[in-house]
Amino acid sequence: MAVRSAPKTPGATVASGVDSELVGHPTSRAIRKNPGYAKLENKSKAIHDSLSGVVAETQALMREIGQLKDAQATIERLALTDSLTGLANRTLLTDRMNQALRGLRRSQGFIGVLMLDLDHFKVINDTLGHQVGDAVLIEAARRLQHLGRPDDTVARFGGDEFVLLVQGLANAGDLTAFADRIVTGLRVPYSVGTEEVVATVSVGVALTSESDSVPTDLLREADMAMYRAKDRGRNRHEVYGATLQVRAIERLGTERVLRRALADDRLVVEYQPIVDLATGLTVQAEALLRIDDAEHGQLVPEHFLAVAAETGLLPVMDDWVRASAMRDLLRWRDASRSAGVQRMCVNLTARELASPDFTSRLVGGLQAAGLEGGDLSIEVTEHVLMQTSHSAVSSLGELRALGIHVGLDDFGTGFSALSYLKDFPLDFLKIDRSFVERIDIDERSSSIVAAIIGLAHALGLSVVAEGVETAQQLARLRHFSCDLAQGFLFAPSISSCDFMRLLAAEEATPQAC
């Protein structure tokens, strides 16, 4: 019986005029010339004589399968894990969820799904670059793995979204406590090169004890809860419940209203006068966006701002507001005998400030309207400044260099207000209405307002008081040498035509709009 050498190409066969039968393909190990072993797969064939039926010879094929198995393992790993973080991907997560749900048939308890989204992550990418953003994602993934238990599955769901699958829960309280630990653990700033990046997280929690639950339903419920956490201020967790289903439907309805308003030109800008307390005259106007919806009536930003930001519609709306406000400012000036409104005030979001082309867009809008930097004020809240990177601070400096005034809105409502006065390029600040509304009845509020005004003036900043509604409040503000004020005592937000009439009344020159 002869043994014929097998072809060198793995898997090849030998052509023969005789019948053949596969005998077997066991594996074995062979010692290499270099240290270590090679894992081999042996395939042999018995070759029968076609006339006598006797085995004429045997052919053997041996091939190394170690590298083949390594390649197969690599392919499987790439198919089931995220290439950036090494976490499970959607495919593996869904498989693990199905396994966990089947396990509920055999044991009592809960499984939980936590949907996480890094707050304002796009701002990080836009201001610091995708390399820094990737580093933050990798570190967030590491922290999540450290916070979880060995049996938990941590997956990257896409972009800056992560999902944790938690099994073997005795009660719902365990899951909410875990969600709190995640919020705390991811709140710690990320050190990336010379940058210290703050990226809080919003967490949505869904849980079930029913084995017939569907993974996609659990993920959808956790997603709804996560968006509820964002709507309520971010940097927190929310648990899915029946009320969240109602809110999700409302959210979709709000998005439809926004898109319909853009398509049907239903956006409206109203203006609230800002009065010089020394003269009693209107010297500035704050532009405020409204939506006139045929079904719901007039909507104010509190009703739609969060949805506009999440759906990406806010930049379009903000550009429209600024363009409209600039046109109206020119119209008022043309109709006025005096200097009229010195400056138009508009609000600025963190996303806008982080946009690389924001400064050029803003300057282009001023030039198109025939205005200068000194004709415009932008207002940012303390919350916006908390999310601001070094490059965004530079953008504020560039705006000031162009003559644009920069102000801090809602002063006193954040945690680091005094540091903002020192570190950021500001021209004025606005005292939040929560202090102003009690200035005439509460000595503590009165003392706080007096201290804020004194500090601002010492730093060379002017002060605007918001929410002035009574003559007594106005008298106290004048006593403290406050510069400017706005509120219902002077006028609510009004249309462009009504604002023109207000200016005309101050000049005692009736105007037709």
Sequence and secondary structure as in RCSB ss.txt:
>XXXX:A:sequence
MAVRSAPKTPGATVASGVDSELVGHPTSRAIRKNPGYAKLENKSKAIHDSLSGVVAETQALMREIGQLKDAQATI
ERLALTDSLTGLANRTLLTDRMNQALRGLRRSQGFIGVLMLDLDHFKVINDTLGHQVGDAVLIEAARRLQHLGRP
DDTVARFGGDEFVLLVQGLANAGDLTAFADRIVTGLRVPYSVGTEEVVATVSVGVALTSESDSVPTDLLREADMA
MYRAKDRGRNRHEVYGATLQVRAIERLGTERVLRRALADDRLVVEYQPIVDLATGLTVQAEALLRIDDAEHGQLV
PEHFLAVAAETGLLPVMDDWVRASAMRDLLRWRDASRSAGVQRMCVNLTARELASPDFTSRLVGGLQAAGLEGGD
LSIEVTEHVLMQTSHSAVSSLGELRALGIHVGLDDFGTGFSALSYLKDFPLDFLKIDRSFVERIDIDERSSSIVA
AIIGLAHALGLSVVAEGVETAQQLARLRHFSCDLAQGFLFAPSISSCDFMRLLAAEEATPQAC
>XXXX:A:secstr
 EEE   SSTT     SSEEEEEE  EEEEE SSSSEEEEEEEEEEEE TTT  EEEEEEEEEE HHHHHHHHHH
HHHHHB TTT  B HHHHHHHHHHHHHHTTTS SEEEEEEEEETTHHHHHHHH HHHHHHHHHHHHHHHHHHS T
T EEEEEETTEEEEEEEEESSHHHHHHHHHHHHHHHHS EEETTEEE   EEEEEEEE  TT  HHHHHHHHHHH
HHHHHHTTSSSEEE  HHHHHHHHHHHHHHHHHHHHHHTT EEEEEEEEEETTT  EEEEEEEEEEEETTTEEE 
HHHHHHHHHHTT HHHHHHHHHHHHHHHHHHHHHH SS    EEEEE  HHHHH TTHHHHHHHHHHHHT  GGG
EEEEEEHHHHHT  HHHHHHHHHHHHTT EEEEEEETSSS HHHHHHHS  SEEEE HHHHTTTTT HHHHHHHH
HHHHHHHHTT EEEE    SHHHHHHHHHTT  EE STTT  SB HHHHHHHHHHHHT     
